Amino acid sequence: MIEFITEPLGYSFLLRGFAAAIMIGIICAVVGTFVVLKGLAFIGDALAHIAFTGIVAAFLIGFSFYLGALAAAIIAALGIGAVSQRTGVSTDTSIGIFFSGIFALGVVLMSIGIQSYTIDLFSYLFGDILSVRQSDLISILILGGIVLAIIAVLYKELLFVSFDPVVAESAGLPARWMQMLLLVLLSVTVVVSVQAVGIILVVAMIVTPSATAYLLTDRFGVMMILGAVFGALSATGGFYLSYYADVPSGGAIVLVATALFAIVAVIGPKRRSLWKLTSGEPEAAQRPA
């Protein structure tokens, strides 16, 4: 059993991949609590695909893919927020416009200018934690640390704005700017997760662990902690599944996350209802509080 656990960790590139997967699982889940609360899964998916255009542009120019993806995702996030607020167009419509337009640009750029890089770019679509380098690990640590630090410092404000932006603005908080900040944090999270789980699957790591935690608690802070635990467990299980079954890392991590959600969905809520009945707690509690 010990050999089963330690064997993959004997290689430096696998150890880097494992560390990256754990960090990404935690970061995605922490940001994912706000995504689940505000119903932003669609925008998370859109930002992931928009980041692909940034990656293509970075390959063309010769920059780090992090810079290209981050620039594209942040510009799109701010653009979506600005268009929604200034034109009165619904957020979903703004997302659809930016999503389709910028992603189409990425597809055109890839087909015209960089046929020789197609295989490398496909690795960003589906994820490959085995390709994580030392510099990538440092980038994930720095960018992820910034995201977690901002959430820790502005936790109450972000929570207030997420629950009721109108009341938050009436109370003196810059609700619009805080919502923009949340979109930027989501963009950064998408970018740091792309190499491990891929553009196509990154939204699953943002949503699924937090959704699993949502089934188990009525408290937002507890939901965030449980989501981080489920994210780390998904990353760990997916890493070993990828190694021993020789399957893509991104798909393996998301499969484990989905399996955890399915188990909790079947078992957790029923037990929780039983606990409420036996403890005399009201059945209709507002979630999350």
Contacts in CASP RR format, 6 or more apart in sequence:
PFRMAT RR
TARGET T0000
AUTHOR 0000-0000-0000
METHOD contacts of the structure
MODEL  1
MIEFITEPLGYSFLLRGFAAAIMIGIICAVVGTFVVLKGLAFIGDALAHI
AFTGIVAAFLIGFSFYLGALAAAIIAALGIGAVSQRTGVSTDTSIGIFFS
GIFALGVVLMSIGIQSYTIDLFSYLFGDILSVRQSDLISILILGGIVLAI
IAVLYKELLFVSFDPVVAESAGLPARWMQMLLLVLLSVTVVVSVQAVGII
LVVAMIVTPSATAYLLTDRFGVMMILGAVFGALSATGGFYLSYYADVPSG
GAIVLVATALFAIVAVIGPKRRSLWKLTSGEPEAAQRPA
5 240 0 8 1.000
8 14 0 8 1.000
8 18 0 8 1.000
8 239 0 8 1.000
8 240 0 8 1.000
8 243 0 8 1.000
9 15 0 8 1.000
9 18 0 8 1.000
13 130 0 8 1.000
13 132 0 8 1.000
14 130 0 8 1.000
14 243 0 8 1.000
16 132 0 8 1.000
16 133 0 8 1.000
16 134 0 8 1.000
16 136 0 8 1.000
16 137 0 8 1.000
17 129 0 8 1.000
17 130 0 8 1.000
17 132 0 8 1.000
17 137 0 8 1.000
17 196 0 8 1.000
17 239 0 8 1.000
18 129 0 8 1.000
18 236 0 8 1.000
18 239 0 8 1.000
19 137 0 8 1.000
20 129 0 8 1.000
20 132 0 8 1.000
20 136 0 8 1.000
20 137 0 8 1.000
20 140 0 8 1.000
20 195 0 8 1.000
20 196 0 8 1.000
21 129 0 8 1.000
21 196 0 8 1.000
21 235 0 8 1.000
21 236 0 8 1.000
21 238 0 8 1.000
21 239 0 8 1.000
21 249 0 8 1.000
21 253 0 8 1.000
22 232 0 8 1.000
22 235 0 8 1.000
22 236 0 8 1.000
23 140 0 8 1.000
23 141 0 8 1.000
23 144 0 8 1.000
23 192 0 8 1.000
24 140 0 8 1.000
24 192 0 8 1.000
24 193 0 8 1.000
24 196 0 8 1.000
24 197 0 8 1.000
24 205 0 8 1.000
24 235 0 8 1.000
25 193 0 8 1.000
25 205 0 8 1.000
25 209 0 8 1.000
25 228 0 8 1.000
25 231 0 8 1.000
25 232 0 8 1.000
25 234 0 8 1.000
25 235 0 8 1.000
26 228 0 8 1.000
26 231 0 8 1.000
26 232 0 8 1.000
27 144 0 8 1.000
27 145 0 8 1.000
27 147 0 8 1.000
27 148 0 8 1.000
27 189 0 8 1.000
27 192 0 8 1.000
27 193 0 8 1.000
28 189 0 8 1.000
28 193 0 8 1.000
28 202 0 8 1.000
28 205 0 8 1.000
28 206 0 8 1.000
28 209 0 8 1.000
28 231 0 8 1.000
29 205 0 8 1.000
29 206 0 8 1.000
29 209 0 8 1.000
29 210 0 8 1.000
29 213 0 8 1.000
29 224 0 8 1.000
29 227 0 8 1.000
29 228 0 8 1.000
29 229 0 8 1.000
29 230 0 8 1.000
29 231 0 8 1.000
29 232 0 8 1.000
30 147 0 8 1.000
30 148 0 8 1.000
30 151 0 8 1.000
30 224 0 8 1.000
30 227 0 8 1.000
30 228 0 8 1.000
31 147 0 8 1.000
31 151 0 8 1.000
31 185 0 8 1.000
31 186 0 8 1.000
31 189 0 8 1.000
31 206 0 8 1.000
32 189 0 8 1.000
32 206 0 8 1.000
32 207 0 8 1.000
32 209 0 8 1.000
32 210 0 8 1.000
33 210 0 8 1.000
33 213 0 8 1.000
33 220 0 8 1.000
33 221 0 8 1.000
33 223 0 8 1.000
33 224 0 8 1.000
33 227 0 8 1.000
34 40 0 8 1.000
34 158 0 8 1.000
34 162 0 8 1.000
34 182 0 8 1.000
34 186 0 8 1.000
35 41 0 8 1.000
35 44 0 8 1.000
35 186 0 8 1.000
35 206 0 8 1.000
35 207 0 8 1.000
35 210 0 8 1.000
36 207 0 8 1.000
36 210 0 8 1.000
36 211 0 8 1.000
36 214 0 8 1.000
37 162 0 8 1.000
37 163 0 8 1.000
37 220 0 8 1.000
37 288 0 8 1.000
38 162 0 8 1.000
38 182 0 8 1.000
40 186 0 8 1.000
41 203 0 8 1.000
41 206 0 8 1.000
41 207 0 8 1.000
42 92 0 8 1.000
42 95 0 8 1.000
43 77 0 8 1.000
43 80 0 8 1.000
43 91 0 8 1.000
43 95 0 8 1.000
43 183 0 8 1.000
43 186 0 8 1.000
44 186 0 8 1.000
44 190 0 8 1.000
44 202 0 8 1.000
44 203 0 8 1.000
44 206 0 8 1.000
45 99 0 8 1.000
45 203 0 8 1.000
46 76 0 8 1.000
46 80 0 8 1.000
46 95 0 8 1.000
46 96 0 8 1.000
46 98 0 8 1.000
46 99 0 8 1.000
47 73 0 8 1.000
47 76 0 8 1.000
47 77 0 8 1.000
47 183 0 8 1.000
47 186 0 8 1.000
47 187 0 8 1.000
47 190 0 8 1.000
48 190 0 8 1.000
48 194 0 8 1.000
48 198 0 8 1.000
48 199 0 8 1.000
48 200 0 8 1.000
48 202 0 8 1.000
48 203 0 8 1.000
49 99 0 8 1.000
49 102 0 8 1.000
49 103 0 8 1.000
49 199 0 8 1.000
50 72 0 8 1.000
50 73 0 8 1.000
50 76 0 8 1.000
50 98 0 8 1.000
50 99 0 8 1.000
50 102 0 8 1.000
50 103 0 8 1.000
51 68 0 8 1.000
51 69 0 8 1.000
51 70 0 8 1.000
51 72 0 8 1.000
51 73 0 8 1.000
51 187 0 8 1.000
51 190 0 8 1.000
51 191 0 8 1.000
51 194 0 8 1.000
51 199 0 8 1.000
52 69 0 8 1.000
52 103 0 8 1.000
52 106 0 8 1.000
52 121 0 8 1.000
52 124 0 8 1.000
52 125 0 8 1.000
52 199 0 8 1.000
53 72 0 8 1.000
53 102 0 8 1.000
53 103 0 8 1.000
53 105 0 8 1.000
53 106 0 8 1.000
53 109 0 8 1.000
54 65 0 8 1.000
54 68 0 8 1.000
54 69 0 8 1.000
54 71 0 8 1.000
54 72 0 8 1.000
54 73 0 8 1.000
54 106 0 8 1.000
55 65 0 8 1.000
55 68 0 8 1.000
55 69 0 8 1.000
55 72 0 8 1.000
55 121 0 8 1.000
55 124 0 8 1.000
55 194 0 8 1.000
56 106 0 8 1.000
56 109 0 8 1.000
56 110 0 8 1.000
56 114 0 8 1.000
56 121 0 8 1.000
57 63 0 8 1.000
57 68 0 8 1.000
57 72 0 8 1.000
57 106 0 8 1.000
57 109 0 8 1.000
58 64 0 8 1.000
58 65 0 8 1.000
58 67 0 8 1.000
58 68 0 8 1.000
58 69 0 8 1.000
59 65 0 8 1.000
59 114 0 8 1.000
59 117 0 8 1.000
59 120 0 8 1.000
59 121 0 8 1.000
60 109 0 8 1.000
60 113 0 8 1.000
60 114 0 8 1.000
65 124 0 8 1.000
65 194 0 8 1.000
66 136 0 8 1.000
66 139 0 8 1.000
66 143 0 8 1.000
66 191 0 8 1.000
66 192 0 8 1.000
69 190 0 8 1.000
69 191 0 8 1.000
69 194 0 8 1.000
70 143 0 8 1.000
70 187 0 8 1.000
70 188 0 8 1.000
70 191 0 8 1.000
72 102 0 8 1.000
73 187 0 8 1.000
73 188 0 8 1.000
73 190 0 8 1.000
73 191 0 8 1.000
74 184 0 8 1.000
74 187 0 8 1.000
74 188 0 8 1.000
76 98 0 8 1.000
76 102 0 8 1.000
76 187 0 8 1.000
77 180 0 8 1.000
77 183 0 8 1.000
77 184 0 8 1.000
77 186 0 8 1.000
77 187 0 8 1.000
78 180 0 8 1.000
78 183 0 8 1.000
78 184 0 8 1.000
79 94 0 8 1.000
79 98 0 8 1.000
80 91 0 8 1.000
80 94 0 8 1.000
80 95 0 8 1.000
80 98 0 8 1.000
80 183 0 8 1.000
81 91 0 8 1.000
81 94 0 8 1.000
81 179 0 8 1.000
81 180 0 8 1.000
81 183 0 8 1.000
83 89 0 8 1.000
83 94 0 8 1.000
83 97 0 8 1.000
83 98 0 8 1.000
84 90 0 8 1.000
84 91 0 8 1.000
84 94 0 8 1.000
85 176 0 8 1.000
110 117 0 8 1.000
110 118 0 8 1.000
110 121 0 8 1.000
114 121 0 8 1.000
123 131 0 8 1.000
124 194 0 8 1.000
124 195 0 8 1.000
124 198 0 8 1.000
124 199 0 8 1.000
125 198 0 8 1.000
125 199 0 8 1.000
125 200 0 8 1.000
126 198 0 8 1.000
126 200 0 8 1.000
126 201 0 8 1.000
126 248 0 8 1.000
126 250 0 8 1.000
126 251 0 8 1.000
127 194 0 8 1.000
127 195 0 8 1.000
127 196 0 8 1.000
127 197 0 8 1.000
127 198 0 8 1.000
127 201 0 8 1.000
127 248 0 8 1.000
127 249 0 8 1.000
127 250 0 8 1.000
127 251 0 8 1.000
128 195 0 8 1.000
128 196 0 8 1.000
128 248 0 8 1.000
128 249 0 8 1.000
128 250 0 8 1.000
129 195 0 8 1.000
129 196 0 8 1.000
129 239 0 8 1.000
129 242 0 8 1.000
129 249 0 8 1.000
129 250 0 8 1.000
130 249 0 8 1.000
131 195 0 8 1.000
132 140 0 8 1.000
132 195 0 8 1.000
132 196 0 8 1.000
136 195 0 8 1.000
139 192 0 8 1.000
140 192 0 8 1.000
143 188 0 8 1.000
143 191 0 8 1.000
143 192 0 8 1.000
144 188 0 8 1.000
144 189 0 8 1.000
144 192 0 8 1.000
146 188 0 8 1.000
147 185 0 8 1.000
147 188 0 8 1.000
147 189 0 8 1.000
147 192 0 8 1.000
150 181 0 8 1.000
150 185 0 8 1.000
151 158 0 8 1.000
151 185 0 8 1.000
154 178 0 8 1.000
154 181 0 8 1.000
157 168 0 8 1.000
157 173 0 8 1.000
157 178 0 8 1.000
158 178 0 8 1.000
158 181 0 8 1.000
158 182 0 8 1.000
159 220 0 8 1.000
160 167 0 8 1.000
160 168 0 8 1.000
160 171 0 8 1.000
160 173 0 8 1.000
161 168 0 8 1.000
161 173 0 8 1.000
161 175 0 8 1.000
161 178 0 8 1.000
161 179 0 8 1.000
161 182 0 8 1.000
162 182 0 8 1.000
165 175 0 8 1.000
165 176 0 8 1.000
165 178 0 8 1.000
165 179 0 8 1.000
166 175 0 8 1.000
168 175 0 8 1.000
168 178 0 8 1.000
169 175 0 8 1.000
169 176 0 8 1.000
186 206 0 8 1.000
189 206 0 8 1.000
190 202 0 8 1.000
190 206 0 8 1.000
193 202 0 8 1.000
193 205 0 8 1.000
193 206 0 8 1.000
194 202 0 8 1.000
196 235 0 8 1.000
196 249 0 8 1.000
196 250 0 8 1.000
196 253 0 8 1.000
197 204 0 8 1.000
197 205 0 8 1.000
197 249 0 8 1.000
197 250 0 8 1.000
197 251 0 8 1.000
197 253 0 8 1.000
197 254 0 8 1.000
198 250 0 8 1.000
201 250 0 8 1.000
201 251 0 8 1.000
201 253 0 8 1.000
201 254 0 8 1.000
204 254 0 8 1.000
204 257 0 8 1.000
204 258 0 8 1.000
205 231 0 8 1.000
205 234 0 8 1.000
205 253 0 8 1.000
205 254 0 8 1.000
205 257 0 8 1.000
208 230 0 8 1.000
208 234 0 8 1.000
208 254 0 8 1.000
208 257 0 8 1.000
208 258 0 8 1.000
208 260 0 8 1.000
208 261 0 8 1.000
209 227 0 8 1.000
209 228 0 8 1.000
209 230 0 8 1.000
209 231 0 8 1.000
209 234 0 8 1.000
209 257 0 8 1.000
209 260 0 8 1.000
209 261 0 8 1.000
210 223 0 8 1.000
210 224 0 8 1.000
210 227 0 8 1.000
210 230 0 8 1.000
211 261 0 8 1.000
212 226 0 8 1.000
212 227 0 8 1.000
212 230 0 8 1.000
212 257 0 8 1.000
212 260 0 8 1.000
212 261 0 8 1.000
212 264 0 8 1.000
212 265 0 8 1.000
213 222 0 8 1.000
213 223 0 8 1.000
213 224 0 8 1.000
213 225 0 8 1.000
213 226 0 8 1.000
213 227 0 8 1.000
213 229 0 8 1.000
213 230 0 8 1.000
214 223 0 8 1.000
214 287 0 8 1.000
214 288 0 8 1.000
215 261 0 8 1.000
215 264 0 8 1.000
215 265 0 8 1.000
215 268 0 8 1.000
215 269 0 8 1.000
215 272 0 8 1.000
216 223 0 8 1.000
216 226 0 8 1.000
216 264 0 8 1.000
216 268 0 8 1.000
216 272 0 8 1.000
217 223 0 8 1.000
217 226 0 8 1.000
217 288 0 8 1.000
218 285 0 8 1.000
218 286 0 8 1.000
218 287 0 8 1.000
218 288 0 8 1.000
218 289 0 8 1.000
219 288 0 8 1.000
219 289 0 8 1.000
220 288 0 8 1.000
220 289 0 8 1.000
221 288 0 8 1.000
223 288 0 8 1.000
230 257 0 8 1.000
230 260 0 8 1.000
231 257 0 8 1.000
233 256 0 8 1.000
233 260 0 8 1.000
234 253 0 8 1.000
234 254 0 8 1.000
234 256 0 8 1.000
234 257 0 8 1.000
234 260 0 8 1.000
235 253 0 8 1.000
237 252 0 8 1.000
237 253 0 8 1.000
237 256 0 8 1.000
238 249 0 8 1.000
238 250 0 8 1.000
238 251 0 8 1.000
238 252 0 8 1.000
238 253 0 8 1.000
238 255 0 8 1.000
238 256 0 8 1.000
239 249 0 8 1.000
239 252 0 8 1.000
239 253 0 8 1.000
241 247 0 8 1.000
241 252 0 8 1.000
241 255 0 8 1.000
241 256 0 8 1.000
242 248 0 8 1.000
242 249 0 8 1.000
242 250 0 8 1.000
242 251 0 8 1.000
242 252 0 8 1.000
242 253 0 8 1.000
245 252 0 8 1.000
273 283 0 8 1.000
275 281 0 8 1.000
276 282 0 8 1.000
276 283 0 8 1.000
277 283 0 8 1.000
END
